[in-house]
Amino acid sequence: TFRLGIIQRRIPEGIRKSFIRTEGGTGNVSPYSALATALAATIGTGNIIGISTAIAVGGPGAVFWCWLTGVFGIATCYAESFLSVKYRVKRQDGSYAGGPMYVLEGVLHKKWAAWFFSVFAVLASFGIGSSVQAHSISAAIQGQAEVSQHIIGIATALLAGIVIIGGGKQIARVCTFLVPVMSLFFLGGCFFIMIKNASYLSETIKVIIGSAFSSRSLAGGITGTAVMTAMRVGISKGLFTNEAGLGSVPMAAASAKTISPVQQGLVSMTGTFWDLSLIHISEPTRP
């Protein structure tokens, strides 16, 4: 954050660039499509499961550390997206590819690290990238109707497969349409509940801030443990929800049509901002 001159202050510029059609430059999809692809993975399940788990394990104070992680995560997201675009490669079919693995191999000359990152990224895609979402879909449907988990799983796999088989451009097109729709539904539900329970909001904020640095306990050692638990859980769940620094966002950024790495870095970091300011802040304040 400080090395980049507090890049967070350029969020308005990044938002503006997100919706401007880029003339010239290289890439396969628009900056907004790349942003929407990244947001498709950060908005939704991660916010619901991540925040609720953080509160359950680390207490209300963990939410504060989720917020703080998002603030610094904006700078992290800018940096990794900048590097991904700057050192992306053009494939034989004309498409562009990039990400931490390309930086590790092509710039730092650590091919073994690139291999490790790629393998673990694939494994993570089955964990936090697929299984958590599939389980949440199944739980939501079964809560309303008696449907076999196998049927839900097959249907989910087929729908995802139809999108994935179409390649990067197909994924970007679908995400460009779905992300605004699901965001409006998600935020609409959150704000409806917040307005309905407005009398609880001020007390909720006090509990979150107060619990972030202290905890009711019999000894200082217990207090310190409680605070550290809140920090650890809050930071880890914050990263789960906004994915800043995990390496998945810059992979989407690498395919964006842009005139410079700086421009796409600014656009990509707005994803963490939207996740933080609209989703993180509204989600835990629901009583």
C-alpha positions as CSV (number, residue, x, y, z in Angstrom):
1,T,0.0,0.0,0.0
2,F,2.6,2.5,1.0
3,R,5.1,1.5,-1.7
4,L,2.4,2.2,-4.3
5,G,1.5,5.6,-2.8
6,I,-1.7,4.4,-1.2
7,I,-3.2,3.1,-4.5
8,Q,-6.6,2.8,-2.9
9,R,-7.1,6.5,-3.5
10,R,-7.3,5.8,-7.2
11,I,-10.4,3.6,-6.9
12,P,-12.7,6.2,-8.6
13,E,-10.3,6.3,-11.6
14,G,-10.4,2.5,-11.7
15,I,-14.2,2.4,-11.6
16,R,-14.4,4.9,-14.4
17,K,-12.0,2.9,-16.6
18,S,-14.0,-0.2,-15.9
19,F,-16.8,1.1,-18.1
20,I,-14.8,2.8,-20.8
21,R,-14.4,0.9,-24.1
22,T,-10.6,0.5,-24.8
23,E,-9.5,1.8,-28.2
24,G,-6.4,0.0,-29.3
25,G,-4.4,-2.1,-27.0
26,T,-4.1,-5.9,-26.9
27,G,-6.2,-8.6,-25.3
28,N,-9.2,-10.8,-25.8
29,V,-12.0,-9.4,-23.7
30,S,-13.0,-5.9,-22.4
31,P,-11.6,-4.7,-19.0
32,Y,-15.2,-4.9,-17.6
33,S,-15.6,-8.5,-18.8
34,A,-12.3,-9.4,-17.1
35,L,-13.5,-7.7,-13.9
36,A,-16.8,-9.4,-14.1
37,T,-15.1,-12.8,-14.5
38,A,-13.1,-12.2,-11.3
39,L,-16.1,-10.9,-9.4
40,A,-18.1,-14.0,-10.3
41,A,-15.8,-15.9,-8.0
42,T,-15.6,-13.4,-5.2
43,I,-19.2,-12.3,-4.8
44,G,-21.7,-14.7,-3.3
45,T,-20.7,-17.9,-1.5
46,G,-17.4,-16.6,-0.3
47,N,-19.1,-13.7,1.4
48,I,-21.8,-15.8,3.0
49,I,-19.8,-18.7,4.1
50,G,-16.6,-16.7,4.8
51,I,-18.2,-14.1,7.0
52,S,-20.5,-16.5,8.9
53,T,-17.6,-18.9,9.5
54,A,-15.4,-16.0,10.7
55,I,-18.0,-14.9,13.2
56,A,-18.6,-18.5,14.4
57,V,-14.9,-19.3,14.9
58,G,-13.3,-15.9,15.7
59,G,-16.2,-14.0,17.2
60,P,-17.7,-10.7,15.9
61,G,-14.3,-9.1,16.0
62,A,-13.2,-11.2,13.1
63,V,-15.4,-9.1,10.8
64,F,-13.2,-6.1,11.5
65,W,-10.2,-8.0,10.3
66,C,-12.1,-9.1,7.2
67,W,-12.7,-5.4,6.4
68,L,-9.1,-4.5,7.0
69,T,-7.9,-7.3,4.8
70,G,-10.1,-6.0,2.1
71,V,-8.6,-2.5,2.4
72,F,-5.0,-3.7,2.0
73,G,-6.2,-6.3,-0.5
74,I,-7.0,-3.6,-2.9
75,A,-3.3,-2.8,-3.2
76,T,-2.4,-6.5,-3.4
77,C,-4.9,-7.0,-6.2
78,Y,-3.5,-4.0,-8.2
79,A,0.0,-5.4,-7.9
80,E,-0.7,-8.9,-8.9
81,S,-3.0,-7.8,-11.8
82,F,-0.3,-5.4,-13.0
83,L,2.3,-8.1,-13.1
84,S,0.0,-10.5,-14.8
85,V,-0.7,-8.2,-17.7
86,K,2.9,-6.9,-18.0
87,Y,4.3,-10.4,-18.3
88,R,1.4,-12.2,-20.0
89,V,2.1,-14.3,-23.1
90,K,0.4,-14.6,-26.4
91,R,-0.6,-18.1,-27.5
92,Q,-0.5,-19.5,-31.0
93,D,-4.3,-19.1,-31.3
94,G,-4.0,-15.4,-30.5
95,S,-5.4,-15.6,-27.0
96,Y,-3.5,-14.2,-24.0
97,A,-2.6,-16.0,-20.8
98,G,-1.0,-14.8,-17.6
99,G,-0.9,-15.2,-13.9
100,P,1.5,-15.8,-11.0
101,M,2.9,-18.9,-12.7
102,Y,4.0,-17.0,-15.7
103,V,5.7,-14.4,-13.5
104,L,7.4,-17.1,-11.5
105,E,8.8,-18.8,-14.5
106,G,9.4,-16.0,-17.0
107,V,10.6,-13.2,-14.6
108,L,11.9,-14.9,-11.5
109,H,13.1,-17.9,-13.4
110,K,11.7,-20.3,-10.8
111,K,10.0,-22.9,-13.0
112,W,9.6,-25.3,-10.1
113,A,7.6,-22.6,-8.2
114,A,5.4,-22.0,-11.2
115,W,4.6,-25.8,-11.3
116,F,3.8,-25.9,-7.6
117,F,1.6,-22.8,-7.9
118,S,-0.3,-24.3,-10.9
119,V,-0.8,-27.7,-9.2
120,F,-2.1,-26.1,-5.9
121,A,-4.3,-23.7,-7.9
122,V,-6.0,-26.6,-9.6
123,L,-6.5,-28.4,-6.2
124,A,-7.9,-25.2,-4.7
125,S,-10.3,-24.9,-7.6
126,F,-11.9,-28.1,-6.5
127,G,-12.0,-27.0,-2.9
128,I,-12.9,-23.3,-2.4
129,G,-13.6,-22.9,-6.1
130,S,-16.1,-25.7,-6.6
131,S,-17.1,-27.9,-3.7
132,V,-18.1,-25.0,-1.4
133,Q,-20.3,-23.5,-4.0
134,A,-21.8,-26.8,-5.1
135,H,-22.6,-27.7,-1.4
136,S,-24.2,-24.3,-0.9
137,I,-26.4,-24.7,-4.0
138,S,-27.4,-28.2,-2.9
139,A,-28.2,-27.0,0.7
140,A,-30.3,-24.0,-0.6
141,I,-32.3,-26.2,-3.0
142,Q,-32.9,-29.0,-0.5
143,G,-34.0,-26.4,2.0
144,Q,-37.0,-25.7,-0.3
145,A,-37.6,-29.0,-2.0
146,E,-36.8,-32.7,-1.7
147,V,-34.3,-33.1,-4.5
148,S,-31.5,-35.7,-4.7
149,Q,-28.0,-34.3,-4.2
150,H,-26.9,-36.4,-7.2
151,I,-29.4,-34.7,-9.5
152,I,-28.3,-31.2,-8.2
153,G,-24.6,-32.1,-8.6
154,I,-25.1,-33.4,-12.2
155,A,-27.2,-30.4,-13.2
156,T,-24.6,-28.0,-11.7
157,A,-21.7,-29.8,-13.5
158,L,-23.6,-29.7,-16.8
159,L,-24.4,-26.0,-16.5
160,A,-20.8,-25.2,-15.6
161,G,-19.5,-27.4,-18.4
162,I,-21.6,-25.6,-21.0
163,V,-20.0,-22.3,-20.0
164,I,-16.4,-23.6,-19.6
165,I,-16.4,-25.5,-22.9
166,G,-17.0,-22.2,-24.7
167,G,-13.6,-20.9,-23.6
168,G,-12.5,-17.7,-22.0
169,K,-14.7,-15.4,-24.1
170,Q,-17.7,-17.5,-23.3
171,I,-17.0,-17.4,-19.6
172,A,-16.5,-13.6,-19.8
173,R,-19.8,-13.1,-21.7
174,V,-21.8,-15.2,-19.1
175,C,-20.1,-13.5,-16.2
176,T,-20.7,-10.0,-17.7
177,F,-24.5,-10.8,-17.7
178,L,-24.7,-12.7,-14.4
179,V,-22.5,-10.7,-12.1
180,P,-24.7,-7.5,-12.1
181,V,-27.9,-9.5,-11.7
182,M,-26.6,-11.7,-8.8
183,S,-25.0,-8.6,-7.1
184,L,-28.3,-6.7,-7.2
185,F,-30.2,-9.7,-5.7
186,F,-27.5,-10.3,-3.1
187,L,-27.3,-6.6,-2.1
188,G,-31.1,-6.1,-2.3
189,G,-31.6,-9.0,0.2
190,C,-28.9,-7.6,2.5
191,F,-30.2,-4.0,2.5
192,F,-33.8,-5.2,3.0
193,I,-32.9,-7.1,6.2
194,M,-30.7,-4.2,7.4
195,I,-33.5,-1.7,6.9
196,K,-36.0,-4.0,8.6
197,N,-33.6,-4.4,11.6
198,A,-32.2,-0.8,11.5
199,S,-32.4,-0.5,15.3
200,Y,-29.7,-3.2,15.7
201,L,-27.1,-1.7,13.4
202,S,-25.3,0.7,15.7
203,E,-25.0,-1.9,18.4
204,T,-23.7,-4.4,15.8
205,I,-21.0,-2.0,14.7
206,K,-19.9,-1.4,18.3
207,V,-19.7,-5.1,19.0
208,I,-17.6,-5.7,15.9
209,I,-15.1,-2.9,16.6
210,G,-15.0,-3.6,20.3
211,S,-14.4,-7.4,19.9
212,A,-11.7,-6.8,17.3
213,F,-9.2,-5.7,20.0
214,S,-10.5,-7.1,23.2
215,S,-12.6,-9.9,24.6
216,R,-14.4,-10.6,27.9
217,S,-12.1,-13.0,29.8
218,L,-10.7,-13.8,33.2
219,A,-7.1,-13.3,32.3
220,G,-5.0,-11.2,29.9
221,G,-3.7,-14.3,28.3
222,I,-7.1,-15.5,27.3
223,T,-7.9,-12.0,26.0
224,G,-4.8,-12.1,23.8
225,T,-5.7,-15.5,22.5
226,A,-9.2,-14.4,21.6
227,V,-7.9,-11.3,19.7
228,M,-5.3,-13.4,17.8
229,T,-8.0,-15.9,16.9
230,A,-10.2,-13.1,15.6
231,M,-7.3,-11.7,13.6
232,R,-6.3,-15.1,12.1
233,V,-9.8,-16.2,11.2
234,G,-10.8,-12.7,10.0
235,I,-7.8,-12.3,7.7
236,S,-8.0,-15.8,6.3
237,K,-11.8,-15.5,5.7
238,G,-11.3,-12.1,4.3
239,L,-8.9,-13.5,1.7
240,F,-11.3,-16.3,0.9
241,T,-14.0,-13.7,0.1
242,N,-12.0,-11.2,-2.0
243,E,-9.3,-13.5,-3.2
244,A,-6.7,-10.7,-3.2
245,G,-3.3,-12.3,-3.4
246,L,-4.5,-15.8,-4.1
247,G,-3.6,-15.6,-7.8
248,S,-7.0,-16.2,-9.4
249,V,-7.9,-12.6,-10.2
250,P,-4.8,-11.8,-12.2
251,M,-5.5,-14.9,-14.4
252,A,-8.7,-13.2,-15.5
253,A,-7.0,-9.8,-15.8
254,A,-4.4,-11.2,-18.2
255,S,-6.9,-11.7,-21.0
256,A,-8.2,-8.1,-20.8
257,K,-7.9,-5.8,-23.8
258,T,-5.9,-2.9,-22.4
259,I,-3.3,-0.4,-23.4
260,S,-1.2,-0.8,-20.3
261,P,-0.7,-3.0,-17.2
262,V,-1.5,0.1,-15.0
263,Q,-4.9,0.5,-16.5
264,Q,-6.0,-3.0,-16.0
265,G,-4.4,-3.1,-12.5
266,L,-6.7,-0.1,-11.6
267,V,-9.7,-1.8,-13.1
268,S,-9.0,-5.2,-11.4
269,M,-8.5,-3.7,-7.9
270,T,-12.0,-2.2,-8.0
271,G,-13.2,-5.8,-7.7
272,T,-11.8,-6.0,-4.2
273,F,-13.3,-2.6,-3.5
274,W,-16.8,-3.7,-4.6
275,D,-16.4,-6.9,-2.5
276,L,-15.3,-4.9,0.5
277,S,-17.5,-1.8,0.5
278,L,-20.8,-3.3,-0.7
279,I,-20.6,-7.0,0.3
280,H,-18.4,-7.2,3.3
281,I,-19.9,-4.3,5.0
282,S,-23.5,-5.2,4.4
283,E,-23.3,-9.0,5.1
284,P,-22.2,-9.1,8.8
285,T,-24.6,-6.3,9.9
286,R,-27.5,-8.6,9.3
287,P,-28.7,-9.6,12.8
